[in-house]
Amino acid sequence: MNPASPPTERAERHTATLRSSPSDWGLLLLRLTFGLLMAGHGAQKLFGIFGGKGLTATGMGFAALGYRPGKLFAVICGLSEFLGGLGLAVGLLTPLAAAALIGVMINAMATVTGANGLWETDGGVEYSVGIAVVALSIATIGPGRLALDRFFRWGAGGWVEGALALGLGGIAAAIVLSL
């Protein structure tokens, strides 16, 4: 039988796990910035707020890109951005939230920006690459202690979580692009 730790030792260990580090605050800043921007981007498509065109107009735009039915793909994209962004922002189901954003960004690069080179000023992939890399990085590093995922095993991040985010995002993008 193992004797219990003295009360002061247990209290010190508990306090140490509750402390947040500058890294945790930095990750929170990244998650909130990119997550809320992506959620807003999705809300533009879904609800027509923040200067967005709404679902009907976005659906017509998707149809013009070859996605049929356009409105269905507008919903899928809008929900992926909205829910993936919110998940990233609060650090909930981080690998899945990152996968949603990575998948959308791969589709954007393949259908809209890829032919225009790298730089955003030329309509290139710069923005999409940045979002995808931030999402993948957060999934791999983990969302930090200031996240809802801190209660779950995947909340620490790691190679598996990063591979899951990249793999699921890539598979989802490949499926959508093949339709």
trRosetta pair geometry for C-beta under 8 A, 3 or more apart (Angstrom, degrees):
i j d omega theta_ij theta_ji phi_ij phi_ji
4 10 7.7 -15 166 -53 95 135
5 9 4.5 -112 169 87 113 120
5 10 4.7 139 89 -56 118 90
5 13 7.7 18 121 5 166 136
6 9 4.8 87 60 7 83 106
6 10 7.2 -158 89 -5 41 88
7 10 5.8 -59 -148 39 32 110
7 11 6.2 31 157 -20 68 108
8 11 5.6 -54 -146 38 33 112
8 12 6.3 35 155 -22 65 104
9 12 5.8 -52 -148 33 31 111
9 13 6.6 28 154 -16 63 105
10 13 5.9 -56 -149 38 31 109
10 14 6.3 32 153 -19 66 108
11 14 5.7 -55 -146 38 31 112
11 15 6.2 32 155 -20 65 106
12 15 5.8 -55 -147 37 30 111
12 16 6.3 33 154 -23 64 106
13 16 5.7 -53 -148 33 31 114
13 17 6.7 26 156 -16 63 104
14 17 6.1 -59 -153 36 31 106
14 18 6.7 25 152 -17 64 110
15 18 5.8 -62 -151 36 34 110
15 19 6.8 43 153 -34 66 99
16 19 6.0 -45 -153 16 33 114
20 24 4.1 -114 -165 76 94 147
20 25 6.3 100 143 -45 122 84
20 144 7.6 56 -147 165 100 109
20 145 5.2 -155 -108 76 82 126
20 146 5.7 39 -123 -51 139 103
21 24 5.0 111 50 0 67 97
21 25 7.4 -133 99 3 43 85
21 145 7.5 101 15 15 80 125
22 25 5.6 -57 -150 41 38 110
22 26 6.1 42 151 -22 69 106
23 26 5.5 -53 -145 38 32 114
23 27 6.3 32 156 -18 65 104
23 144 6.5 -169 124 -114 80 115
24 27 5.8 -54 -148 37 29 110
24 28 6.4 33 150 -21 63 105
24 144 4.0 145 -131 -177 65 120
24 145 4.6 -32 -121 38 139 91
24 146 4.9 115 166 -5 104 100
25 28 5.4 -49 -147 34 34 115
25 29 6.5 38 152 -21 64 102
25 144 7.9 -160 -19 173 23 157
25 146 6.9 66 -85 -1 47 151
26 29 5.7 -51 -151 33 33 113
26 30 6.6 31 152 -15 64 104
26 144 7.9 164 64 -80 66 153
27 30 5.6 -53 -147 39 35 111
27 31 6.0 33 155 -19 68 108
27 138 6.8 128 -154 -128 96 93
27 141 6.9 -153 -106 112 124 129
27 142 7.7 -15 -143 98 159 63
27 143 6.1 146 155 -177 128 41
27 144 3.6 158 69 -28 143 134
27 146 7.2 155 80 49 99 100
27 147 7.6 -59 122 -40 121 120
28 31 5.8 -55 -142 39 29 110
28 32 6.0 25 161 -16 65 109
28 91 7.8 -55 -104 -38 69 127
28 144 6.2 -97 -44 75 76 146
28 146 4.5 -22 -73 89 126 135
28 147 7.5 -157 -91 -59 81 81
29 32 6.1 -56 -141 39 25 106
29 33 6.1 22 161 -17 62 112
30 33 6.0 -61 -144 39 25 108
30 34 6.1 -1 171 5 65 113
30 134 6.5 -159 -178 -163 111 111
30 138 6.5 -171 116 -82 125 117
31 34 6.7 -67 -137 50 20 92
31 35 5.1 14 171 -14 62 128
31 88 5.3 -158 -152 153 82 75
31 89 5.5 140 148 -126 86 29
31 90 7.7 -155 148 -3 127 13
31 91 5.8 -6 -161 -61 165 85
31 138 6.2 122 -85 -137 88 148
31 143 6.1 53 -80 -147 148 95
31 144 7.8 -135 -16 27 134 114
31 147 7.1 136 -43 -94 177 112
32 35 6.0 -55 -120 46 17 107
32 36 5.7 8 177 -10 59 117
32 89 5.3 70 -112 -147 46 85
33 36 6.7 -66 -142 39 12 98
33 37 6.3 8 160 -14 56 113
34 37 5.8 -57 -143 39 29 111
34 38 6.2 25 160 -16 65 109
34 85 7.6 -138 133 -135 61 83
34 88 6.4 -62 98 129 96 141
34 89 8.0 -162 78 -78 58 73
34 131 6.5 156 -158 -131 114 74
34 134 5.0 -165 -100 127 167 148
34 135 7.2 -149 140 -63 140 74
34 138 8.0 -161 65 -27 139 144
35 38 6.0 -61 -149 39 26 106
35 39 6.2 26 154 -19 65 107
35 85 4.7 134 -172 -175 55 62
35 86 6.5 116 171 -91 106 12
35 87 7.3 -142 -142 69 120 43
35 88 3.6 -163 -96 90 106 94
35 89 2.9 -169 113 -56 138 74
35 90 7.5 -166 151 -5 159 52
35 97 7.5 5 -120 163 108 136
36 39 5.4 -48 -140 37 35 113
36 40 6.2 39 156 -20 64 104
36 85 6.5 131 -84 165 12 111
36 86 8.0 64 -94 -93 54 53
36 89 5.1 86 -50 -101 73 137
37 40 5.7 -55 -151 38 30 113
37 41 6.4 35 149 -23 63 105
37 85 7.0 -138 70 -143 45 129
38 41 5.3 -47 -146 33 36 117
38 42 6.5 37 153 -16 64 101
38 81 5.0 -138 173 -166 84 80
38 82 7.8 -156 131 -77 75 22
38 84 6.3 -64 133 94 136 93
38 85 3.2 -170 89 -91 93 115
38 88 7.0 45 48 41 136 136
38 101 5.8 -25 -151 -113 161 118
38 131 6.8 120 -82 -150 118 126
39 42 5.7 -53 -151 38 33 111
39 43 6.3 36 149 -22 65 106
39 81 6.9 167 -98 141 26 73
39 82 5.2 66 -145 -144 64 50
39 83 7.9 105 -113 -42 89 14
39 84 8.0 -163 -76 72 71 55
39 85 3.3 -155 -47 102 69 128
39 86 4.8 88 -99 -52 133 74
39 89 6.5 -39 -19 -18 134 137
40 43 5.4 -51 -144 35 34 114
40 44 6.7 46 152 -28 63 95
40 50 5.2 92 -173 -60 100 176
40 85 7.4 -126 9 149 55 163
41 44 5.8 -43 -157 21 32 116
41 45 7.3 25 148 -11 59 102
41 81 5.0 -94 92 173 98 140
41 85 7.1 149 39 -59 93 152
42 45 5.8 -58 -158 37 39 109
42 46 5.9 21 154 -8 74 114
42 77 7.6 -164 -119 132 83 63
42 78 4.7 118 -163 -168 77 55
42 79 6.7 127 -165 -70 129 9
42 80 7.0 -165 -106 71 127 48
42 81 3.1 177 -66 91 101 97
42 82 3.0 -141 112 -48 141 73
42 83 7.4 -126 148 2 171 53
42 84 7.7 140 -50 40 147 86
42 85 6.1 -162 5 10 123 129
43 46 5.8 -60 -131 48 33 103
43 47 5.1 -27 -171 34 73 114
43 49 5.3 -38 146 59 108 106
43 50 6.0 78 94 13 110 123
43 52 6.8 -175 111 -5 60 151
43 78 7.7 120 -65 -166 16 99
43 82 5.7 109 -53 -105 65 110
44 47 7.6 -54 -93 56 9 72
44 48 7.1 40 -165 -119 44 20
44 49 6.6 -108 -93 68 47 52
44 50 5.2 -81 -77 73 91 102
44 51 6.6 -20 -123 77 115 63
44 52 2.4 166 -167 -79 72 127
44 53 7.2 47 163 17 88 57
44 58 7.9 128 122 -74 77 134
45 52 6.0 -105 -42 -166 31 138
45 53 7.7 8 -113 55 45 79
45 54 7.6 73 -176 -170 26 10
45 55 6.7 69 156 -91 63 56
45 58 4.5 104 -146 -125 80 169
45 74 5.8 -160 -180 -176 112 89
45 77 6.3 -90 165 99 170 99
45 78 3.6 -145 96 -93 119 107
45 81 7.0 93 23 46 131 136
45 82 8.0 -128 55 -40 102 107
46 54 7.8 -40 115 -147 18 47
46 55 6.0 23 -145 -70 34 98
46 75 7.2 79 -108 -125 87 58
46 78 3.9 145 -55 164 89 139
46 79 7.0 97 -82 -61 131 60
46 82 6.0 -12 -5 -43 144 147
47 52 7.1 82 72 68 60 136
47 54 6.8 -62 133 -116 18 72
47 55 7.8 34 -60 -33 23 94
48 52 5.0 -144 -135 91 31 92
48 53 6.2 -67 -118 121 84 18
48 54 2.9 -4 -69 -71 113 91
48 55 7.3 -80 -41 -5 94 63
48 57 7.9 89 -101 30 105 115
49 52 6.0 17 54 29 33 109
52 58 7.4 -8 175 -57 104 122
53 57 3.6 -97 153 88 118 135
53 58 5.5 149 78 -51 106 77
53 61 7.5 98 70 -19 152 132
54 57 5.6 79 63 24 80 100
54 58 6.5 -153 95 -6 34 100
55 58 5.7 -61 -136 43 25 110
55 59 5.9 33 161 -26 64 107
55 71 6.4 58 162 -148 94 91
55 74 5.8 136 -153 120 66 130
55 75 6.8 31 -140 -74 116 78
55 78 7.1 -63 -101 -20 85 164
56 59 5.7 -54 -150 32 26 114
56 60 6.8 26 152 -18 61 102
56 71 7.0 -12 -114 -106 44 112
57 60 5.7 -50 -153 32 36 112
57 61 6.6 38 148 -19 64 103
58 61 5.4 -52 -153 35 37 115
58 62 6.4 38 149 -19 67 102
58 71 8.0 98 86 -119 78 56
58 74 4.2 128 115 -145 103 131
58 77 7.9 -142 161 72 125 123
58 78 7.0 82 120 -59 160 120
59 62 5.6 -51 -147 35 34 111
59 63 6.4 37 152 -21 65 103
59 69 7.4 -5 -167 148 111 82
59 70 4.1 112 175 117 67 94
59 71 3.2 6 -130 -85 144 63
59 72 7.7 80 -130 7 109 40
59 73 7.6 128 -129 57 68 74
59 74 4.2 -100 -78 2 64 145
59 75 7.9 17 -85 -26 103 77
60 63 5.5 -50 -148 35 34 114
60 64 6.5 37 151 -22 64 102
60 70 5.9 95 -86 121 17 156
61 64 5.7 -51 -151 32 33 113
61 65 6.8 29 150 -16 63 104
61 70 7.1 146 60 -170 41 127
61 74 7.5 98 58 -92 90 118
62 65 5.6 -57 -154 37 36 110
62 67 4.2 -52 166 62 94 127
62 70 3.9 149 80 -155 93 82
62 71 7.4 172 55 -53 128 23
62 73 4.6 -178 173 85 146 113
62 74 4.8 -145 -10 -58 142 86
62 77 7.2 -174 -94 6 133 140
63 66 7.8 103 -177 -31 32 7
63 67 6.3 -90 -83 71 34 70
63 68 6.3 69 -127 -91 78 68
63 69 7.1 -23 -89 -169 104 46
63 70 2.9 -68 -45 -51 85 136
63 71 7.8 2 -44 -25 109 61
64 70 7.5 48 -1 -108 57 142
65 70 8.0 120 38 -118 84 101
65 111 5.3 63 179 165 124 126
65 112 6.9 -39 -122 -73 136 86
66 111 7.3 -143 45 -142 110 121
67 70 5.5 103 90 -108 90 58
67 73 3.8 -75 162 41 136 168
67 74 7.9 142 102 -40 140 66
67 111 7.9 21 -43 -149 103 165
67 176 7.8 -8 -120 178 111 97
67 179 7.8 48 -137 90 70 109
68 73 7.8 24 11 -13 11 127
69 72 4.6 82 73 6 94 109
69 73 7.1 178 88 -4 49 87
70 73 6.0 -65 -150 43 32 104
70 74 6.1 36 153 -24 69 107
71 74 5.4 -51 -146 34 34 116
71 75 6.6 38 153 -21 64 100
72 75 5.8 -53 -155 32 32 111
72 76 6.6 30 149 -17 65 105
73 76 5.4 -47 -143 37 39 114
73 77 6.1 38 156 -17 68 105
73 176 7.2 115 -132 -156 108 112
74 77 5.9 -54 -143 41 29 109
74 78 5.9 29 157 -19 64 112
75 78 5.8 -57 -139 41 26 110
75 79 6.0 22 162 -15 64 110
76 79 6.1 -58 -144 40 23 106
76 80 6.2 25 156 -21 61 110
76 176 7.3 179 121 -109 148 129
77 80 5.7 -57 -147 35 28 112
77 81 6.4 21 158 -12 64 108
77 104 5.8 113 -144 -127 77 108
77 107 7.3 -121 -104 87 109 148
78 81 6.0 -59 -148 40 28 106
78 82 5.9 21 158 -14 66 114
79 82 5.7 -57 -133 44 30 108
79 83 5.5 9 174 1 70 114
80 83 6.8 -55 -124 49 17 93
80 84 5.3 13 171 -12 57 125
80 100 4.2 -168 -160 -176 82 99
80 101 7.1 167 154 -72 92 39
80 103 6.4 -97 -162 77 147 111
80 104 4.8 163 112 -56 132 120
81 84 6.1 -54 -122 47 16 107
81 85 5.7 20 166 -22 57 116
81 100 7.5 -158 -60 141 27 107
81 101 7.0 85 -113 -106 54 74
81 104 5.7 124 -65 -135 84 176
82 85 6.0 -61 -147 36 17 110
82 86 6.5 11 157 -12 58 108
83 86 5.7 -52 -143 39 33 108
83 87 6.1 36 156 -20 65 107
83 97 7.4 -131 132 -117 69 83
83 100 6.5 -81 86 171 90 173
84 87 5.7 -54 -145 38 29 113
84 88 6.3 29 156 -18 64 106
84 96 7.9 -131 -112 128 80 65
84 97 4.6 138 -152 -162 59 64
84 98 7.4 154 -164 -54 105 12
84 99 7.6 -132 -121 69 120 53
84 100 3.1 -149 -80 88 127 124
84 101 4.4 176 145 -46 138 81
84 104 7.3 -162 36 0 156 129
84 135 7.7 2 166 -128 117 137
85 88 5.8 -55 -146 37 29 109
85 89 6.2 32 154 -24 64 107
85 97 7.5 -173 -23 -170 12 107
85 101 6.9 107 -66 -82 64 116
86 89 5.5 -53 -145 34 32 115
86 90 6.5 4 166 4 67 106
86 92 7.9 -21 127 47 78 114
86 97 7.7 -127 73 -129 52 126
87 90 6.8 -71 -144 49 24 89
87 91 7.9 75 165 -104 54 1
87 92 5.0 -105 -144 73 71 80
87 93 5.3 -55 -155 67 128 91
87 94 6.8 178 149 -93 97 37
87 96 6.7 -73 163 87 162 88
87 97 2.9 -157 99 -88 122 129
87 100 7.4 94 40 29 136 134
88 91 7.4 21 -173 -76 29 41
88 94 6.7 85 -111 -132 56 72
88 97 4.5 -174 -50 138 71 132
88 98 6.5 105 -92 -69 108 65
88 101 6.7 11 -40 -24 142 143
88 135 6.5 -75 -103 -118 142 86
88 138 6.5 80 -149 95 101 157
88 143 7.9 -170 -156 -109 52 116
90 147 6.9 120 147 -147 47 70
90 148 5.5 22 144 -6 98 117
91 94 5.7 -13 -155 -71 58 112
91 143 3.4 140 -135 158 109 152
91 144 6.9 -97 -109 52 150 75
91 146 7.1 133 -1 103 154 55
91 147 2.3 -86 127 -147 160 110
91 148 5.3 158 88 27 83 67
91 149 4.9 -113 152 13 88 99
91 150 7.4 35 130 -28 135 80
91 155 7.5 64 162 -135 109 93
92 97 7.1 95 77 -39 60 135
92 147 7.3 -165 -50 176 50 89
92 148 4.3 3 -81 66 89 131
92 149 6.0 175 -109 -49 32 85
93 96 4.3 -28 155 43 107 117
93 97 5.7 120 96 -26 81 92
93 149 7.1 -177 -36 -85 22 111
94 97 5.6 -55 -137 39 31 111
94 98 6.1 31 162 -19 66 106
94 138 6.3 -121 -171 132 119 99
94 139 5.6 172 138 -106 96 65
94 142 7.2 105 80 -150 163 43
94 143 4.7 -152 -82 -43 147 117
94 147 7.0 14 -59 174 125 148
94 149 5.2 -51 -13 -36 109 162
94 154 6.9 -169 49 130 97 106
94 155 7.3 110 9 -113 127 53
94 157 7.6 -54 99 -84 144 81
94 161 7.2 24 93 -177 104 128
94 165 7.9 -45 132 -79 71 129
95 98 5.7 -54 -146 38 29 112
95 99 6.3 35 152 -24 63 105
95 139 4.8 94 -107 -147 61 112
95 154 5.8 -77 -9 177 121 136
95 161 4.5 -125 -80 -161 122 82
95 162 7.8 -112 -118 -61 99 22
95 164 4.7 23 178 91 136 120
95 165 4.6 -127 -157 -61 70 92
95 168 7.8 94 150 24 92 136
96 99 5.4 -48 -146 32 34 116
96 100 6.6 39 153 -22 63 99
96 165 7.6 -124 -60 -102 17 77
96 168 7.2 -40 -119 96 59 161
97 100 5.8 -50 -154 29 32 113
97 101 6.8 24 152 -11 63 106
97 135 7.5 -138 118 -149 75 106
98 101 5.9 -60 -151 41 34 107
98 102 6.0 34 153 -21 69 109
98 135 3.9 152 -144 169 80 92
98 136 6.2 132 177 -78 126 35
98 138 6.1 -171 -87 73 124 96
98 139 3.8 -99 27 -51 167 122
98 165 3.9 -11 97 -144 118 135
98 169 7.1 -77 127 -49 68 132
99 102 5.7 -54 -141 38 30 111
99 103 6.2 33 159 -22 64 107
99 139 7.7 88 -40 -92 70 155
99 164 6.9 -68 -64 133 125 72
99 165 4.6 -138 -61 -145 75 56
99 166 7.6 -102 -105 -25 77 15
99 167 7.8 -35 -118 68 115 56
99 168 3.8 -3 -148 87 143 114
99 169 4.2 -152 -156 -52 59 83
99 172 6.9 103 159 5 98 134
100 103 6.0 -56 -151 34 26 112
100 104 6.6 22 155 -15 62 107
100 169 7.1 -96 -18 -100 11 91
100 172 7.8 -22 -110 72 45 167
101 104 5.9 -55 -148 37 33 109
101 105 6.2 29 156 -17 66 109
101 131 6.1 -123 169 155 113 105
101 132 6.9 -176 127 -100 88 52
101 135 4.2 -171 82 -90 128 157
101 169 7.3 -36 70 -115 48 132
102 105 5.8 -60 -147 40 29 109
102 106 6.3 33 155 -22 66 104
102 132 4.9 86 -123 -140 69 88
102 135 5.4 -149 -53 93 84 135
102 136 6.2 80 -88 -60 128 91
102 165 6.1 114 -5 157 144 87
102 166 6.3 -122 178 -111 166 46
102 168 7.9 101 65 82 123 74
102 169 3.0 13 88 -167 112 166
102 170 7.1 -40 133 -43 119 62
102 173 7.6 -93 125 -33 74 126
103 106 5.8 -52 -147 32 30 110
103 107 6.6 28 154 -15 62 105
103 168 7.3 -64 -53 124 119 70
103 169 4.0 -139 -47 -153 73 67
103 170 7.3 -124 -95 -39 74 19
103 172 3.9 -17 -125 83 145 119
103 173 4.5 -164 -149 -51 69 86
103 176 7.4 103 173 7 107 133
104 107 5.7 -57 -154 38 32 112
104 108 6.3 34 150 -22 66 105
104 173 7.8 -134 -41 -89 16 99
105 108 5.4 -48 -144 34 36 114
105 109 6.4 36 155 -19 65 103
105 128 4.3 152 -161 -168 91 87
105 129 7.5 155 169 -67 127 23
105 131 5.1 -172 -89 84 138 111
105 132 4.1 -151 93 -60 152 102
105 135 7.7 177 0 19 140 137
105 169 7.9 4 42 -180 92 129
106 109 5.8 -55 -150 37 31 110
106 110 6.2 25 154 -17 65 111
106 128 7.9 157 -59 168 22 122
106 132 6.9 96 -50 -104 71 142
106 169 6.5 135 -7 150 127 96
106 170 6.5 126 -67 -109 168 54
106 173 3.7 -10 87 -125 130 165
106 177 8.0 -83 126 -38 101 131
107 110 5.8 -59 -142 40 30 108
107 111 5.9 -7 171 8 68 116
107 173 5.2 -149 -50 -136 80 93
107 176 5.7 -25 -96 94 129 136
107 177 6.4 -160 -112 -64 80 95
108 111 6.8 -74 -134 50 20 87
108 112 5.2 -40 -166 38 63 119
108 113 5.9 24 147 9 84 111
108 128 4.7 -164 90 -104 121 137
109 112 7.5 -47 -79 53 11 76
109 113 5.5 -54 -117 66 47 99
109 114 4.8 80 165 -65 66 95
109 125 4.7 45 -124 -125 100 116
109 128 4.8 -171 -60 110 92 151
109 129 7.2 81 -88 -58 133 74
110 114 5.6 26 -109 -21 21 144
110 173 7.2 135 -1 174 139 114
110 177 5.7 -24 115 -110 159 135
111 114 7.5 75 10 12 18 111
111 177 7.5 -156 -51 -114 106 94
112 123 7.9 -115 151 172 81 100
113 116 5.5 -73 -163 40 56 113
113 123 6.0 -153 -127 152 76 70
113 124 5.6 88 178 -179 100 23
113 125 4.7 141 121 -80 118 58
113 127 7.6 -143 -107 47 168 95
113 128 5.9 170 49 -1 148 133
114 125 5.9 43 -92 -66 51 118
116 122 5.1 177 167 126 99 89
116 123 3.9 -87 -169 91 168 91
116 124 4.5 -139 106 -79 92 59
116 125 7.5 156 67 -28 86 67
117 122 5.2 7 56 92 118 141
117 124 4.3 -62 87 -98 64 128
117 125 7.5 -137 115 9 31 85
118 122 7.8 56 62 50 49 121
118 124 4.7 37 91 154 14 151
118 125 6.0 -54 -129 49 41 87
118 126 5.7 74 160 -63 66 86
118 129 8.0 -22 -148 2 78 147
119 122 5.0 74 76 17 92 99
119 124 4.8 78 53 34 34 135
119 126 5.4 29 -134 -39 30 134
120 123 7.3 38 -166 -88 39 13
120 124 6.0 -97 -66 56 28 78
120 126 4.3 -90 -38 57 85 127
120 127 5.2 79 -96 -32 120 98
121 124 7.7 0 47 17 51 101
125 128 5.1 -69 -162 52 70 110
125 129 5.2 71 139 -29 96 104
126 129 6.1 -61 -147 35 21 109
126 130 6.5 21 157 -19 60 109
127 130 5.8 -59 -153 35 28 113
127 131 6.5 24 156 -16 65 106
128 131 5.9 -53 -147 36 32 108
128 132 6.2 29 157 -16 66 109
129 132 5.9 -60 -146 40 29 110
129 133 6.1 24 159 -17 66 111
130 133 6.0 -60 -144 38 25 106
130 134 6.3 25 159 -18 63 108
131 134 5.9 -57 -148 37 29 110
131 135 6.3 26 156 -17 65 108
132 135 5.9 -57 -148 38 29 110
132 136 6.2 26 156 -15 65 109
132 169 7.6 151 -140 150 98 154
133 136 5.7 -54 -142 41 31 110
133 137 6.0 35 157 -23 65 108
134 137 5.7 -56 -145 36 28 113
134 138 6.4 25 158 -17 64 106
135 138 6.0 -56 -148 36 28 107
135 139 6.5 28 154 -17 63 107
135 165 6.8 -164 140 172 93 134
135 169 7.9 114 113 -78 135 157
136 139 5.8 -56 -149 37 31 111
136 140 6.2 24 156 -15 66 110
136 162 6.0 65 -176 -151 79 89
136 165 5.8 172 -115 105 61 128
136 166 5.7 47 -121 -71 115 96
137 140 5.8 -62 -146 41 29 107
137 141 5.8 17 162 -9 69 112
138 141 6.0 -55 -130 46 28 102
138 142 7.6 -81 177 85 55 11
138 143 6.1 42 177 -92 100 65
138 157 7.8 -126 160 -101 40 127
139 142 8.0 21 179 -77 21 30
139 157 6.6 141 151 -129 33 92
139 161 5.1 -158 167 140 82 95
139 162 5.1 137 105 -98 98 53
139 164 7.3 -139 173 69 131 87
139 165 3.7 3 174 -26 176 155
139 166 7.9 -174 79 -29 146 74
140 157 5.5 60 141 -176 24 113
140 158 7.0 -101 -159 84 54 10
140 159 7.0 29 -141 -95 93 34
140 161 6.3 170 -98 86 35 93
140 162 3.2 30 -86 -76 93 125
140 165 7.6 -108 -45 33 72 133
141 144 7.9 5 125 -51 105 78
141 157 4.8 -50 107 -167 22 174
142 147 8.0 -165 158 40 77 149
142 149 7.5 -151 -166 105 82 129
142 154 7.9 179 -118 153 89 52
142 155 6.0 68 -160 155 109 42
142 156 4.9 -63 -101 165 151 22
142 157 2.6 -117 -47 -16 76 104
142 158 7.2 39 -56 -23 102 62
142 161 7.1 76 -82 71 69 162
143 146 7.9 -116 139 72 89 58
143 147 3.5 73 118 -73 123 171
143 149 5.1 98 35 45 132 125
143 150 7.6 -107 80 -54 102 73
143 155 6.4 -64 41 -152 99 72
143 157 7.3 158 -8 -55 50 103
144 147 5.5 114 68 -12 67 111
144 150 7.6 -37 114 -77 41 105
145 150 5.2 64 -144 -108 48 139
146 150 7.7 78 -12 -43 10 134
147 150 5.4 134 70 -33 74 88
147 155 6.4 177 90 -148 116 104
148 151 7.0 -40 170 16 55 105
149 152 5.2 -66 -161 43 67 106
149 154 6.4 -72 -169 91 121 81
149 155 3.5 170 136 -102 86 93
150 155 4.7 167 -95 170 23 150
151 155 6.6 108 38 -29 34 155
152 155 4.8 122 64 -25 71 103
153 156 7.0 -49 178 14 45 104
154 157 7.5 60 174 -75 59 27
154 158 7.9 -113 -140 27 58 102
154 161 5.3 133 -158 -97 94 120
157 161 5.2 -122 -149 61 46 146
157 162 7.2 47 -172 -43 89 90
158 161 5.1 97 53 11 69 101
158 162 7.0 -132 101 -2 36 92
159 162 5.7 -59 -146 41 31 110
159 163 6.0 29 157 -18 68 109
160 163 5.8 -57 -144 40 28 109
160 164 6.1 32 154 -23 64 107
161 164 5.6 -50 -145 34 29 114
161 165 6.5 30 155 -18 62 104
162 165 5.8 -54 -149 35 31 110
162 166 6.3 21 157 -10 66 110
163 166 5.9 -59 -142 45 30 106
163 167 5.6 29 160 -20 67 114
164 167 5.9 -56 -135 41 23 109
164 168 6.0 16 167 -11 63 111
165 168 6.4 -58 -139 41 20 102
165 169 6.0 17 162 -14 59 116
166 169 5.9 -60 -142 43 24 110
166 170 6.0 23 160 -18 63 113
167 170 5.8 -60 -145 39 24 109
167 171 6.2 21 159 -17 64 108
168 171 5.8 -53 -141 38 30 109
168 172 6.1 29 159 -18 65 107
169 172 5.9 -55 -144 38 27 109
169 173 6.3 26 156 -18 62 109
170 173 5.7 -56 -146 38 29 110
170 174 6.2 30 155 -20 65 107
171 174 5.7 -54 -147 36 30 112
171 175 6.4 32 154 -20 65 104
172 175 5.8 -53 -150 34 31 111
172 176 6.4 26 155 -14 65 107
173 176 5.9 -58 -147 40 31 108
173 177 6.0 26 158 -16 67 113
174 177 5.8 -59 -140 42 27 109
174 178 6.1 25 159 -21 64 111
175 178 6.0 -63 -149 35 26 108
175 179 6.9 33 154 -32 62 102
176 179 6.0 -51 -157 17 33 114
